Amino acid sequence: SDWKASDNIKLGADIDLQGQVWTGRDFAGTFDGQGHKIYNYRINGDTSTGFFTSLSGNASVSNLILGSSDGLAYDGTSVITTQSSTGAVYVGGLAGKISGNATVTDVDNFAMISLGENTTIGKIYIGGLTGEYSSSSAVTRFCNHGTISNAADAAEMYIGGVIGNTSVAVVLNNCENYGNINNSGTCTAAYSNNTASGASMTSGVIGLCSAAAQLNGCVNEGRIENTSNSVY
């Protein structure tokens, strides 16, 4: 948690967190994983949840593998969850939110994201990379292998294999999702006062995009299931 925006961090070895709870932090420095892996961890966050809670400013994360001991398969233990909240919750394999001019290059996520039953949230934004992306920079070669499951109750749900929600003209270059996505949550605003409302959008790449995004060489091979009761 002790960092400055001018920090230039290079990971020198793989790190096995031995099943311990990892508490993410906001980050605005430079983090080069140098192809190394961080794995065997548990994260239980709140409003913004991921290996980093957020990436902002001129943050840069590159050449990093999360949730795999060999870079080829899920380690079987790394999992990201979150708690009940009356407000919006942002969950991502790398970061809950990515904003500013933050860049992501050559990152793989294998960690599972799971929001269980008996969890009630105002709005849900989940992505294999990030729950919400508002950075002005492109994402270049991000790959999600981790399964994403949502069984929580929420007024609105936006779930994507890469990004949950974006309202900027994001450019995704060679971003891929291989993780299965299962959204079985109950949309609590679906028929409020007999009025059609509530949204539950689930996608292999971007759950909700309200700007002119560019997807170049992007792939989804995950199975996408949305059985929630929402109107949209």
C-alpha positions, -999 to +999 in steps of 0.1 A: +000+000+000+031+023+001+035+036-035+039+068-055+027+076-090+064+078-100+071+042-089+084+018-115+079-017-102+093-049-118+082-083-105+113-105-102+098-139-095+065-158-093+046-153-061+025-180-044+003-162-018-005-196-002-042-191+000-041-159+020-065-130+017-051-103-006-063-067-001-061-047-032-051-010-033-056+019-057-025+022-080-012+049-103+024+038-109+040+014-134+039-023-127+058-047-151+052-083-142+080-094-166+060-125-175+057-137-139+027-151-121+009-142-088-015-169-077-032-188-049-050-159-033-085-149-021-100-114-025-132-103-007-137-067-014-165-041-013-174-014-037-144-017-060-127-051-060-099-067-079-062-075-076-060-037-076-091-018-064-085+007-092-059+019-118-059+056-123-038+085-136-010+072-158-009+038-143+005+010-164+003-028-158+019-052-182+033-087-187+015-102-157-004-135-151-029-137-123-044-168-108-023-195-124+008-212-112+020-222-146+005-196-169-016-223-186-044-232-163-064-220-133-046-227-100-079-239-085-079-215-056-077-179-066-112-164-063-126-128-061-158-121-043-175-091-029-200-081-001-235-068-001-238-031-008-267-006-012-246+011-040-228+001-071-201-026-070-173-029-095-154-062-098-126-072-121-098-098-123-072-070-126-090-040-111-125-029-100-122+003-120-097+016-146-097+053-154-076+083-164-049+074-189-042+039-174-029+013-198-030-025-197-008-046-220-002-084-221-021-094-190-038-128-183-064-134-156-073-170-145-088-161-112-125-169-107-150-141-100-180-153-080-209-133-065-230-158-045-266-161-034-278-141-004-258-111-016-278-079-024-262-051-043-275-018-058-259-023-092-233-049-104-205-043-129-182-072-135-154-079-161-126-103-164-104-073-167-124-046-149-159-038-139-158-003-153-134+011-179-131+049-184-095+053-194-086+071-226-059+045-234-064+013-254-061-022-239-037-044-258-037-082-254-057-090-223-070-125-219-095-138-194-096-175-186-115-172-153-151-182-149-175-155-139-207-163-120-233-140-105-261-152-083-265-120-064-296-097-064-293-063-079-313-036-097-290-037-127-262-061-138-236-056-165-212-085-170-185-089-197-156-113-202-133-083-206-152-052-194-185-049-175-193-013-185-178+015-205-190+049-215-159+059-234-147+051-269-124+023-257-101+005-281-096-032-274-068-048-294-065-087-293-086-091-261-100-125-255-124-143-232-123-181-227-141-181-193-176-193-190-201-166-177-232-175-158-255-147-147-284-162-127-289-132-104-324-118-096-330-083-110-348-066-082-359-037-103-374-058-131-410-049-125-410-022-099-445-007-095-456-027-126-432-006-147-407-023-169-372-015-157-340-031-147-313-044-169-292-076-170-267-075-199-241-103-202-215-106-230-183-123-239-165-090-243-183-059-230-215-061-209-227-026-216-210-001-241-226+033-245-198+048-267-182+040-301-159+012-290-134-004-314-128-042-311-098-053-331-090-090-332-112-098-301-124-133-294-150-149-272-150-187-267-167-188-233-202-201-228-225-171-220-257-178-200-281-152-187-311-165-168-319-135-147-354-121-148-346-086-161-367-068-187-336-058-207 
